């Protein structure tokens, strides 16, 4: 049986999805436990916030090394080691007796967990050449995970205390490790002992990502004109620009930028980032609106956010069925037009709007987002050969993190300003208008995609 004939069983797919889902859930699960951690470990809220920020910054820094590790040690081996490290770091977080130790363990957790998302995407897409397509279940879980964090966190903290938000990763992670045994070795790129380490490029990329994301995360609090934000965002972008120049002259840079050299791949990457901004801005701001304006609990809000993850799977399945019949250009353009229309539904939300209406609006947006996942991934990663797929997925994840963080930060700043000068409901309606406008702009850009169709698998 050849590599391209290998198929991933349901158990194998589960093993490859558990790691990414755990890392994404852990990006938001701690938010609901900050006050409990501060009380039990006798620390200030400002110090405990680094339990959240330290994880996210370490996750960004670790992304820089993901592609090299996959080349040097093999994609499947690197993924397995990263999952083991994430499980061990999670146990250390649960056992941390002080906040400094907890922050350190969280940073390690983010650092070792960073390769899980890009490498899982590489393995799930497999060595299929132009026929690459993401499994429907993976699309469902990847988009369900961000909404699951606050809900799961609230349940675990109420049931057993804050250590359980970390302990839950241990048994689930072990299930993922056992399921990895069902992943065919032929589906992963093998280790390449000749792969060269690029310490200077890795430092540029990791430091640039960390500084830029830290500055963007501080902007809604300190203001975009504050010295700390200007210096960190400016310094981070300068380092990232330096990496672009450095990587263009290296035969084996830390992360190969081949994805950015093809015009269609660049455009598909940009549209993927825009899709993430429109998707996650609402996921980030809606809990603020439902809890502070509508007076709903964290658990009720989390339950209202859950259906969108399930519906995203439906949209992904629909996009896959149509991808070999309708061109990428048509599918993606229609997806963004649908996203613009469903985002306009946010204008219907008022202080007294029932949560089920919010869930319906989000589900409509989820169909539109899922609809475009398959064709965008095909347009973006299709030109890459198997040896550069891990690099392409790493670039994709880096762009999503930077673009998503920037978009959410700008929109959060805008919403806070509008809530102060007008009222929170009007401010949230303005967010709906902005998101609809961004989606319509992306639909216009999608018209420049090539009118190609994905081959049948």
C-alpha positions as CSV (number, residue, x, y, z in Angstrom):
1,X,0.0,0.0,0.0
2,X,1.4,3.4,-1.0
3,X,1.4,6.5,1.2
4,X,-1.3,8.1,-0.8
5,X,-3.5,5.0,-0.4
6,X,-3.3,5.3,3.4
7,X,-6.6,6.3,5.1
8,X,-6.9,7.5,8.7
9,X,-9.4,5.5,10.8
10,X,-11.7,7.2,13.2
11,X,-9.5,6.2,16.1
12,X,-6.4,7.6,14.3
13,X,-8.2,10.9,13.6
14,X,-9.2,11.1,17.3
15,X,-5.6,10.7,18.3
16,X,-4.6,13.6,16.0
17,X,-7.4,15.9,17.1
18,X,-7.1,15.5,20.9
19,X,-3.8,17.4,21.1
20,X,-4.9,20.5,19.2
21,X,-8.3,20.6,20.9
22,X,-6.6,20.5,24.4
23,X,-4.2,23.3,23.5
24,X,-7.1,25.5,22.1
25,X,-9.3,24.8,25.1
26,X,-6.5,25.7,27.4
27,X,-6.2,29.1,25.7
28,X,-9.5,30.1,27.3
29,X,-10.3,27.6,30.1
30,X,-8.3,29.4,32.7
31,X,-10.1,32.7,32.2
32,X,-13.0,31.6,34.5
33,X,-10.7,30.4,37.2
34,X,-8.5,33.5,37.7
35,X,-10.2,34.7,40.9
36,X,-10.2,31.2,42.4
37,X,-6.5,30.8,41.7
38,X,-5.7,34.2,43.2
39,X,-7.7,33.4,46.3
40,X,-6.3,29.9,47.0
41,X,-2.7,30.8,46.2
42,X,-2.8,34.2,47.9
43,X,-1.8,36.2,44.9
44,X,-3.0,39.4,43.2
45,X,-5.1,39.3,40.1
46,X,-2.4,41.1,38.0
47,X,0.1,38.3,38.9
48,X,-2.5,35.5,38.1
49,X,-3.3,37.0,34.7
50,X,0.2,35.8,33.7
51,X,-1.1,32.3,34.0
52,X,-3.2,33.1,30.9
53,X,-0.7,35.4,29.1
54,X,2.4,33.3,29.8
55,X,0.7,30.3,28.1
56,X,-0.4,32.3,25.0
57,X,3.0,33.9,24.6
58,X,4.9,30.7,25.0
59,X,2.6,29.0,22.5
60,X,3.4,31.7,20.0
61,X,7.2,31.3,20.6
62,X,7.0,27.5,20.3
63,X,5.3,27.8,16.9
64,X,8.6,29.1,15.5
65,X,10.3,25.7,16.1
66,X,7.5,23.5,15.0
67,X,8.5,23.1,11.3
68,X,12.2,22.4,12.0
69,X,11.4,19.8,14.7
70,X,9.0,18.1,12.2
71,X,11.7,18.0,9.5
72,X,14.5,16.8,11.8
73,X,12.7,14.2,13.9
74,X,9.6,13.3,11.7
75,X,6.1,14.7,11.9
76,X,4.5,11.9,13.8
77,X,7.4,11.5,16.3
78,X,7.4,15.3,17.1
79,X,3.7,15.3,17.5
80,X,3.8,12.4,20.0
81,X,6.6,13.9,22.1
82,X,4.8,17.3,22.1
83,X,1.6,15.6,23.4
84,X,3.6,13.8,26.1
85,X,5.2,17.1,27.2
86,X,1.8,18.8,27.2
87,X,0.3,16.1,29.4
88,X,3.2,16.3,31.9
89,X,3.1,20.1,32.0
90,X,-0.7,20.0,32.7
91,X,-0.1,17.7,35.7
92,X,2.6,20.1,36.9
93,X,0.1,23.0,36.6
94,X,-2.5,21.2,38.7
95,X,0.1,20.5,41.4
96,X,1.6,24.0,41.5
97,X,1.8,25.3,45.1
98,X,2.5,28.9,44.2
99,X,1.6,31.3,41.4
100,X,5.2,31.7,40.1
101,X,5.5,27.9,39.8
102,X,2.1,27.8,38.1
103,X,3.1,30.5,35.6
104,X,6.3,28.6,34.8
105,X,4.4,25.4,34.3
106,X,1.9,27.1,32.1
107,X,4.7,28.6,30.0
108,X,6.2,25.1,29.5
109,X,2.7,23.8,28.7
110,X,2.4,26.4,25.9
111,X,5.9,25.9,24.6
112,X,5.6,22.1,24.2
113,X,2.0,22.3,23.0
114,X,2.8,24.7,20.2
115,X,3.6,22.1,17.5
116,X,0.3,20.2,18.1
117,X,-2.0,22.2,15.9
118,X,0.2,22.7,12.8
119,X,1.5,19.1,12.9
120,X,-1.9,17.6,13.5
121,X,-3.2,19.6,10.4
122,X,-0.2,18.2,8.4
123,X,-1.0,14.6,9.5
124,X,-4.8,14.9,9.0
125,X,-4.3,16.3,5.5
126,X,-1.9,13.5,4.9
127,X,0.3,12.9,1.9
128,X,-2.5,13.3,-0.6
129,X,-1.0,15.9,-3.0
130,X,-3.6,18.1,-4.7
131,X,-6.5,16.1,-3.1
132,X,-5.8,17.3,0.4
133,X,-8.9,17.8,2.5
134,X,-9.6,18.2,6.2
135,X,-11.7,15.6,7.9
136,X,-15.2,16.9,8.8
137,X,-14.7,15.8,12.5
138,X,-11.5,17.8,12.6
139,X,-13.2,20.9,11.3
140,X,-15.9,20.5,13.9
141,X,-13.6,20.1,16.9
142,X,-11.2,22.8,15.9
143,X,-13.9,25.4,15.8
144,X,-15.8,23.9,18.8
145,X,-12.7,24.1,21.1
146,X,-12.5,27.9,21.5
147,X,-16.2,28.0,22.6
148,X,-15.8,25.0,24.8
149,X,-13.1,26.5,27.1
150,X,-15.1,28.9,29.3
151,X,-18.0,26.4,29.6
152,X,-15.8,23.4,30.6
153,X,-13.8,25.7,32.9
154,X,-16.9,26.9,34.7
155,X,-18.1,23.3,35.2
156,X,-14.8,21.9,36.4
157,X,-14.1,24.8,38.8
158,X,-17.6,24.4,40.3
159,X,-17.2,20.7,40.6
160,X,-13.7,20.2,41.9
161,X,-11.7,23.5,42.1
162,X,-9.2,25.1,39.7
163,X,-6.7,22.3,39.6
164,X,-9.2,20.2,37.6
165,X,-9.0,22.5,34.6
166,X,-5.5,21.2,34.2
167,X,-5.9,17.6,35.5
168,X,-8.6,16.9,32.9
169,X,-5.9,17.1,30.2
170,X,-4.1,14.0,31.6
171,X,-6.7,11.2,31.0
172,X,-7.9,12.8,27.7
173,X,-4.3,13.3,26.6
174,X,-3.4,9.7,27.4
175,X,-6.4,8.5,25.3
176,X,-4.9,10.6,22.4
177,X,-1.5,9.0,22.9
178,X,-3.0,5.5,22.7
179,X,-5.0,6.4,19.6
180,X,-1.8,7.6,17.9
181,X,-0.8,3.9,17.6
182,X,-3.4,3.6,14.9
183,X,-1.9,6.4,12.7
184,X,-0.1,4.8,9.7
185,X,3.6,5.7,9.7
186,X,3.6,6.1,5.9
187,X,1.2,9.0,6.2
188,X,3.8,11.2,8.0
189,X,7.0,12.7,6.6
190,X,10.1,10.8,7.9
191,X,12.9,12.3,9.9
192,X,15.6,14.1,8.0
193,X,19.0,13.9,9.9
194,X,20.4,16.4,7.4
195,X,18.0,19.2,8.4
196,X,19.9,22.2,9.5
197,X,19.1,24.2,12.6
198,X,18.7,27.9,12.2
199,X,19.2,29.5,15.6
200,X,19.3,33.1,14.4
201,X,16.2,32.8,12.3
202,X,14.4,30.9,15.1
203,X,15.3,33.7,17.6
204,X,14.1,36.4,15.3
205,X,10.8,34.6,14.6
206,X,10.1,33.6,18.2
207,X,11.0,37.0,19.7
208,X,9.0,38.8,17.0
209,X,5.9,36.8,17.5
210,X,6.1,37.0,21.3
211,X,6.6,40.8,21.4
212,X,4.0,41.5,18.8
213,X,1.3,39.4,20.5
214,X,2.1,40.8,23.9
215,X,1.7,44.3,22.7
216,X,-1.5,43.6,20.8
217,X,-2.9,41.9,24.0
218,X,-2.1,44.9,26.1
219,X,-3.6,47.5,23.7
220,X,-7.2,47.3,24.9
221,X,-6.0,47.8,28.5
222,X,-3.2,50.3,28.1
223,X,-4.3,52.0,24.9
224,X,-2.8,51.8,21.4
225,X,-0.7,54.9,22.0
226,X,0.9,53.8,25.2
227,X,4.7,53.4,25.2
228,X,4.6,49.7,26.1
229,X,2.2,48.9,23.2
230,X,4.0,51.0,20.7
231,X,7.4,49.6,21.6
232,X,6.5,45.9,21.8
233,X,4.3,45.9,18.7
234,X,6.8,48.0,16.7
235,X,9.7,45.9,17.9
236,X,7.9,42.6,17.2
237,X,7.0,43.6,13.7
238,X,10.5,44.8,13.0
239,X,11.9,41.4,14.1
240,X,9.3,39.6,12.0
241,X,10.3,41.8,9.0
242,X,13.9,40.9,9.7
243,X,13.0,37.2,9.7
244,X,11.4,37.6,6.3
245,X,14.6,39.1,4.9
246,X,16.8,36.4,6.6
247,X,14.6,33.5,5.5
248,X,14.7,34.6,1.9
249,X,18.5,34.1,1.8
250,X,18.6,30.7,3.7
251,X,18.4,27.3,2.1
252,X,16.9,25.8,5.2
253,X,15.3,28.6,7.4
254,X,13.6,27.9,10.7
255,X,10.2,28.1,8.8
256,X,10.2,27.8,5.0
257,X,8.1,30.6,3.5
258,X,7.3,28.8,0.3
259,X,3.6,29.3,1.1
260,X,4.1,33.1,0.7
261,X,5.7,32.8,-2.7
262,X,2.7,31.6,-4.6
263,X,0.1,34.3,-5.3
264,X,-2.9,32.0,-4.9
265,X,-1.5,30.7,-1.6
266,X,-0.9,34.2,-0.3
267,X,-4.5,35.3,-1.2
268,X,-6.0,32.1,0.4
269,X,-3.9,32.7,3.5
270,X,-5.1,36.3,3.8
271,X,-8.7,35.2,3.4
272,X,-8.3,32.4,6.0
273,X,-7.0,35.0,8.5
274,X,-9.9,37.3,7.7
275,X,-12.3,34.4,8.2
276,X,-10.7,33.7,11.6
277,X,-11.0,37.4,12.6
278,X,-14.7,37.6,11.8
279,X,-15.3,34.3,13.5
280,X,-13.4,34.7,16.7
281,X,-14.1,38.4,17.3
282,X,-17.7,37.5,17.9
283,X,-16.8,34.5,20.0
284,X,-14.6,36.8,22.2
285,X,-17.0,39.8,22.5
286,X,-20.3,37.9,22.8
287,X,-19.6,36.5,26.3
288,X,-18.8,40.1,27.4
289,X,-22.1,41.3,26.0
290,X,-24.3,38.4,27.2
291,X,-22.9,38.5,30.8
292,X,-22.5,42.2,31.4
293,X,-25.4,43.5,29.3
294,X,-27.9,40.7,29.3
295,X,-27.0,39.3,32.8
296,X,-26.5,35.7,31.8
297,X,-24.1,33.3,33.7
298,X,-20.8,32.0,32.3
299,X,-22.3,28.5,32.0
300,X,-25.4,29.7,30.1
301,X,-23.3,31.8,27.8
302,X,-21.0,28.8,27.1
303,X,-23.9,26.6,26.3
304,X,-25.2,29.2,23.8
305,X,-21.8,29.2,22.1
306,X,-21.5,25.4,21.7
307,X,-23.9,24.8,18.8
308,X,-21.8,26.8,16.4
309,X,-19.0,24.3,16.7
310,X,-21.3,21.5,15.8
311,X,-22.8,23.4,12.9
312,X,-19.3,24.3,11.6
313,X,-18.9,20.6,11.0
314,X,-22.1,20.6,8.8
315,X,-20.7,23.5,6.8
316,X,-17.4,21.8,6.4
317,X,-19.0,18.6,5.1
318,X,-21.1,20.7,2.7
319,X,-18.0,22.5,1.4
320,X,-16.2,19.2,0.9
321,X,-19.1,17.8,-1.1
322,X,-19.1,20.8,-3.4
323,X,-15.4,21.4,-3.6
324,X,-14.9,19.1,-6.6
325,X,-18.0,20.3,-8.4
326,X,-17.8,24.1,-7.9
327,X,-14.7,26.3,-8.3
328,X,-12.8,27.6,-5.3
329,X,-13.5,31.1,-6.4
330,X,-17.3,30.6,-6.3
331,X,-17.4,28.6,-3.1
332,X,-15.3,31.1,-1.1
333,X,-17.0,34.1,-2.5
334,X,-20.4,32.7,-1.6
335,X,-19.2,31.7,1.8
336,X,-18.1,35.2,2.7
337,X,-21.3,36.7,1.3
338,X,-23.2,34.3,3.6
339,X,-20.9,35.3,6.5
340,X,-21.6,39.0,5.9
341,X,-25.4,38.3,5.9
342,X,-25.3,36.2,9.1
343,X,-23.0,38.6,10.9
344,X,-25.6,41.3,10.2
345,X,-27.8,39.3,12.4
346,X,-25.8,40.6,15.4
347,X,-27.8,43.8,14.9
348,X,-30.8,42.0,16.2
349,X,-29.3,41.5,19.7
350,X,-30.7,43.7,22.4
351,X,-30.4,43.6,26.2
352,X,-33.5,41.4,26.5
353,X,-32.8,39.1,23.5
354,X,-33.1,35.4,24.6
355,X,-29.9,33.3,24.4
356,X,-31.4,30.9,21.9
357,X,-31.6,33.7,19.3
358,X,-27.9,34.3,19.9
359,X,-27.2,30.6,19.3
360,X,-29.2,30.6,16.1
361,X,-27.3,33.7,14.7
362,X,-23.9,32.1,15.6
363,X,-24.9,28.8,14.0
364,X,-25.7,30.6,10.8
365,X,-22.3,32.2,10.8
366,X,-20.8,28.8,11.6
367,X,-22.3,27.3,8.4
368,X,-20.7,30.1,6.3
369,X,-17.3,29.7,8.0
370,X,-17.3,25.9,7.6
371,X,-18.4,26.3,4.0
372,X,-15.1,27.9,3.0
373,X,-12.7,25.9,5.1
374,X,-12.0,23.1,2.5
375,X,-11.6,25.3,-0.6
376,X,-9.4,27.8,1.2
377,X,-7.1,25.0,2.6
378,X,-6.9,23.5,-0.9
379,X,-6.0,26.8,-2.6
380,X,-3.5,27.6,0.2
381,X,-1.7,24.3,0.6
382,X,-2.3,22.6,-2.7
383,X,0.8,24.1,-4.4
384,X,3.1,22.7,-1.6
385,X,4.8,19.3,-1.8
386,X,4.6,17.0,1.2
387,X,8.1,18.0,2.5
388,X,6.9,21.7,2.9
389,X,3.4,20.9,4.3
390,X,4.5,21.3,7.9
391,X,6.1,24.7,7.1
392,X,3.0,25.8,5.3
393,X,0.8,24.8,8.2
394,X,3.1,26.6,10.6
395,X,3.0,29.8,8.5
396,X,-0.8,29.4,8.5
397,X,-1.0,29.1,12.3
398,X,1.3,32.1,12.8
399,X,-0.7,34.3,10.5
400,X,-3.9,33.2,12.2
401,X,-2.6,34.0,15.6
402,X,-1.2,37.4,14.6
403,X,-4.2,38.4,12.5
404,X,-6.7,37.0,14.9
405,X,-5.1,38.7,17.9
406,X,-4.8,42.0,16.1
407,X,-8.4,41.9,14.8
408,X,-9.9,41.0,18.2
409,X,-7.8,43.6,20.0
410,X,-8.8,46.4,17.6
411,X,-12.5,45.4,17.8
412,X,-12.4,45.1,21.6
413,X,-10.9,48.6,21.8
414,X,-13.6,49.9,19.5
415,X,-16.4,48.2,21.4
416,X,-15.1,49.5,24.8
417,X,-14.9,53.1,23.4
418,X,-18.4,52.8,21.9
419,X,-19.8,51.4,25.1
420,X,-18.5,54.4,27.0
421,X,-19.6,57.1,24.6
422,X,-23.0,55.6,23.6
423,X,-24.2,52.4,25.2
424,X,-23.1,48.7,25.1
425,X,-26.0,47.6,22.8
426,X,-25.3,50.3,20.2
427,X,-21.5,49.5,20.4
428,X,-22.2,45.8,19.8
429,X,-24.4,46.7,16.8
430,X,-21.5,48.7,15.4
431,X,-19.3,45.5,15.8
432,X,-21.9,43.6,13.7
433,X,-21.7,46.3,11.0
434,X,-17.9,46.2,11.0
435,X,-17.8,42.3,10.8
436,X,-20.3,42.3,7.9
437,X,-18.2,44.9,6.1
438,X,-15.0,42.9,6.6
439,X,-16.8,39.8,5.2
440,X,-18.1,41.7,2.1
441,X,-14.5,43.0,1.5
442,X,-13.2,39.5,1.7
443,X,-15.9,38.3,-0.7
444,X,-14.6,40.9,-3.2
445,X,-11.0,39.7,-2.7
446,X,-12.1,36.1,-3.2
447,X,-13.1,37.0,-6.8
448,X,-9.4,37.0,-7.6
449,X,-9.0,33.3,-6.6
450,X,-8.4,30.9,-9.5
451,X,-11.5,29.2,-10.8
452,X,-10.1,25.7,-10.0
453,X,-11.8,22.7,-8.5
454,X,-10.4,20.2,-6.0
455,X,-9.8,16.8,-7.4
456,X,-11.9,13.9,-6.2
457,X,-10.1,11.7,-3.5
